[in-house]
């Protein structure tokens, strides 16, 4: 009777091993499929990130540097000084014309 039990037990173990083997192979196949999909999704995500990085790099190249801004500021200040001198000159000219007009009309009256 012990030999019969051993044969039955051995067949049962073999059957369970086959079942577990099939189960594990199915799990490995699902895992491989999931890994393949995850790689594909990661590749798409990284391509998107690289595109954004490239856009930011291109955008940064169009920004003015600090030295560019300082140079523009100096030019604006120079232009403001010239305009102020012209405005001052026009005010003086206006004053002189006002005096001349006053003198001319006083002489004619």
Buried (B, 14 or more C-beta within 10 A) or exposed (E): EEEEEEEEEEEEEEEEEEEEEEEEEEEEEEEEEEEEEEEEEEEEEEEEEEEEEEEEEEEEEEEEEEEEEEEEEEEEEEEEEEEEEEEEEEEEEEEEEEEEEEEEEEEEE
